Amino acid sequence: MNIKRIETFCSRYVGFVRVTADDGSHGWGQVSTYHSDITSLVLHRQVAPHALGANAFDIDHLMDTIPEREHKFPGSYLRRAMAGLDTALWDLRGRLEEKSVCELIGGKPRAIRAYASSMKRDITPEQEADRFLKLRDAYGFDAFKFRVAAECGRDVDHWPGRTEAIVPVIRKALGDDASLLVDGNSGFSPDRAIEVGHMLQDNGVSHFEEPCPYWEIEQTKQVTDALSIDVTGGEQDCDLATWRHMIDRRAVDIIQPDVCYLGGLTRTLRVAKMGADAGLPCTPHCANLSMVTLFTMHLLGAIPNAGKYLEFSIEGADYYPWQDGLYVRSPFDIVDGKATIPDAPGWGVEINPEWLERADHQMSEAA
């Protein structure tokens, strides 16, 4: 069964991919969010030519050969585009075999613990604590992540003293039983990150994400070596050689690949296995409610080194207006602090036809 047609339906922020085989069967996937219109063009220009006419079941081979054929373009956009092809092919296979993707990769659909993930820095500690309390009471969350530093902030906080203020406020509001995680978004130098890390340890925070500029792996390793708290990272990294180096150096305690940034499920499974072989848990990055969170749910249901929880964005239309109306029915219901992996074939979701009608459409087809 060969790939006959690749279509994209995109806005500036999100882009869905439909792959159709020569027997008429199809599957749905997604390129990475953000500048998805550009990524969709990359898919048609630099991914589709190597995939059309290829075996739709040989996903591993495609994920190996496309970067080789596009070796002049080793960066993020190619991988973000490859994710659209990869995830659509997994859905196609699941639909044909009448299995969820989770089952295809050796797992079982089930409920998995989620943590409530805040994306905001322009919010006071008290406002953030109030949001978390409401989410705890309404949905049963018992784990929460919030932001410290400023994004790529060079040791400058979003406003002076915010990092030191928010940590004890959140801990006091939620009590000792809540699991707390923080994200530095490449905001600190090693010395400052270590200073902050000791404060996090004193407040029972269990997870310190991307404390230093992510591209400076040795800086992150300095922080990891200096603290007892789990230091985590990897969301931005899309090169498998970089991943091998990061894991071999034990630069982090927990690996956090992003299925869409990295190039799809196939490549993320490889990174997860690298982590498993090194004894490192995998808690992937999935910071919005596009299909990336759905992909991550299926992944966590199958890998042996799945981390403690699924990242689950708590931001709605005020922060991500483009999330509205993507699906016929949302696959992201939270009950007792848990999300449930769909057991329907493929990814187990139906894209909203009305959204697709409004999207920019492009098609590449085999001759």
N, C-alpha and C positions, 0 to 999 in steps of 0.2 A: 504494500500500500504506500503510494508516494504522495508527496505534498503537491497539490495543484494550485492553490490560491492562498495568498496571505493578505488580509485586510486589516486596516487600522481605523478606529473610530476615536477621535481625540478632541480634547480641548487643550488649552494651554497647560492645564494642571494635571490631567489624567488621560490615559489612552488605553483603550481596550483593543485586543487583537483577536481576530478570528482566523483560524487556519482550517482549510478545507482540503480533504484528501481526494484522490481521483475516483473514489467510490461514492463521494458525496457526504461522507461523515465529516464532522467538524468538532473543534474544541475552542474554548475561550481562554484567553490569558490577558496579561497586562504588561505594558512597558512601565518603567519606573515613573512615579509621579514627578511633577515639576518640570517645566519646559517639555512636556510630553509631545507637543507639536513638533519640536525639533527632533526628539528621540524617535518619533514615528517616521520622520523623513530618513533618519539614519537607518531604521529598520528596512525601509524599502530600498534604499540606495546600497547598503553595505551588508545586510543580513539576508534579505530575501533572495538575491541572486545566487547565493550558495546553498539555499535551502529548497528552492523550487525544484521539483523532480526527485528530491532525495527521499529515502525511506522515512516515513513518518514515525516509525518506532525506534529508530536508531538515534535517540536524542543525545546520548553520550558522544557519538561520533560527530554530530553537528556542533556540539558545544566545544569540541576539540578543534575541528577544522576551520570553523568560522574565524576565530582569533588568529589562526595561522595564515589564512588567506587575506586577512585584514591586519597583518602584522605591523603595518605602518601607523596603525591607529590603536594603540594599546590602552586607551584611557576609558573613562567612565561612560561616555555616551554609547559606545559600541556595546558595552556590557548591559547598560540599561535597555538597549534595544533588543539584545539577545534574550533578555528576560521575557519579553513578549512572545517570542517564538517558543521558547522552552516551556513556559507555563501553559500556553495553548496546546502544545503537543501532549503534555501530561493530562490535560482535561480530555482531549480527544481519545487518548488511550483508556482513560477511566470510563468514559461513556461507552466505548466499544466493549470493554470487559465487564461493564456494569459493576464497577468497584469504585469506591472513593480513592482519591490520590493517596490518602493516608494508608489505605489497605495495599495499594500498589507498591508502596515503599516499605511494607512490613509492619505497619501499625494497625491500630484499631480506633475508630472514632469513639470519642468519649468526652466527658467534661474535663477541662483543664483549668487550673487556677490562673487568674489574671491579676496583674497589678494596674492600678489606675495611674495613668501616665499624663502628667501636666506638661504642656508645651510653653507655658507662659513665664516670662520674667517681669513683665510690667504689672505685677500684682503684689500686693503687700503680703507679708507672712500671715497676717490675720485673715485676709481674704482667701488665701490658699488653704489654710486650715479649715475654714468654713466650707469651702467646696468639698474637701475631702470628707468631712464629717457627714455632709448630705449624701455623698456617694456611698459611704459606708452604710448609712442607715437605709438607703433606697435599694442598693444592689448587693450589699454584703461584701464589698471589697475589704480585704484585710492587709493589703500591700499597696504602697503609694510611692510614686517617684515625682520629685520636683527639681527645679533648676537652681543651680548655684553659679557663681561667676557671671561673666558676660561671654557670649559666644565669640570664640577666638579673641578673648578680651585682654590678653597680655597683662594679666593680674589686676585689671580694672574691673570692679564689679558693675552690675547693671545700675546700681546706685550705691554710694558709699555705705558699707556696713551691712548690705542686704544678706550676704552669705552667712555671716555670724548671727544675724537676727532670725533668719527663717528656720534654721535647723532646730533650735530648742523650742520655738513656738509650735512647729509641727509635731515634735515629739510629745510635748505637754498636752496638746489638744487630742492626739490620737491614743495616747497611753502607751504603756510598755509592750503590749501584745502586738501592736501593728508592726509590720515589716516596712522599713523606710529605705528608699533608694534615692540617690542624687545623681544629677547629670551635669558635668562641667562643660561639655561642648567645647573642648580644646581651650579652655579659658585660663589655665594657670601655667606658670613655670613650675619645674619640679619642686623647688624649695617652698613655694607658696602652696602647691598641691599637698605636699607632705604636712605642712602646718594645718591646712584645712582638714586633711585626712585624720589627724589626731583629734580634732574637734568632732568630726563625724563619729569616730570610734567612741568618744566619751558620751555621745548621745545615742548610741546603739544603732547607728545607720549601718546597713549590711552591704551596701553596693555603691561604689564610687566609679561612675562612668566617664570615660574619656577626659581625664583630669588635665592632660597636656595636649598640645597640638598633635593630632592623631598621626601625622606624617613623621613625627619625631619619636620613633619607636623606643629608642634608648632613654628618652626622657620619661616615657610612661613606665619603662622597666625600673627606673630609679624609684618611682613612687610605689610601684608594686613591691619592690624589695624592702621598702622602708616601713610599710604598714601591714597590720594584721587584717584590716578590712579588705573585702574583695575589690580589686581594681579590675575594671572591665573595659572592653573596647572592640573596635573593628568594623563598626557600621559602615564607614566610608570606604573601606578597602575592597577593591574589585580585582586585584591581581593575586593569583594563587601563589606565586612565588613570595609575595609580601606576607601572605598568610602563613606560609611555611616558616619564614624567618621569624615572624611574631610568635608563633607557637614554639618553635625550637628555642627561642630566647626566653620563653616563659615571661614575656613582657606583660601579660595580663593573667588574671586568675580565672576569668570567664570570657569566652569569645562571643561576639555579638554581630554575626554577619546579617546583612539585609538581603533578602531573597531577590529583590528587584535591583538594588544597586550592584550586586555581585554578578548578576547575569542569569538568574533563574534558579529553579529548584535543584537541578542536576549539579551545578557548581556548588550550591550551598550544602548539599549532601556531602560533597567531597571535603569541604572545610569542616563540617561537623565531624566527619570521620577523623580528620587530622586532630581535632580537639579530643575526640574520644580516645584515640591512640595515645595521647599525651596526658590523659586523665583530667581534661578540662571540660567543665560544663558548657553547654551552648544555650544562651538566652538571646535569641535573635532580636534585632532592631526592627520594629514595625510601627512607625509613629503616626499613622493616620488610618482611617477606615476605608481605604481603597482595598483592592484585592490582596495587597501585601500582607495584611493581617490574616486573611483567610489562608494564604499560602503558608504562613508561619504556623497557624493552628495545625494544619495537616502535617507539617514537618515535625512539630513538637510531639505529635501523637505517635511518632514512629522511631525517632532516633534514640539510642540507648543513653546518651549523655544529655538529654533534655534538661534545661535549667528548671528552677523552681516555679517559673510562671511565664505567662504570655504578656508581652507589653500590649496595653490597651489604651489608646488615646481617649482622653475624656473631653476633647475639644469638639464643639459643635459648630453650627453655622456661623457664629460670630468670628470664629478663627479659621475654619475650613469651609467656606460657603460652597465650594465645588463638590463636597461630599454628598450633598443632598440629591436624592433621586437616582442614585446609581443602580439600585437593585429593585427587582420586583418585590422581594421581601428581604429585609436585612438578615444576614447570617450571624449577626453579632449581639444577640441577646445575652445579657449577663444575669445569671441567677445564682445567688449565694456566693458571689465573687468568682464565678466560673463561666467560661465560654464553652460551648459545645461544638466539637468538630462535626460538620455535616457528614451523614452517612450515605447521601445520594451519590450517584456516579460522578466521577470527576471531582471538581472543586465543590459541587453541590450548591451552586448559586445561579440565578438567572439575571442577566443584565437587563435593565429597564429598556424596553423598545423605544419609549419616548425619548430617553436620553440619547440613544443611538441615532435616532432620526435628526436630532439637533447637532450632532457631532460632525466634525470634518472627516470625510471618508476618503481613504486612498486604497488602491488595490494593486497588487503585483500577482501576475498569473503566469504559469508555465506555458510555453508555446505549444 
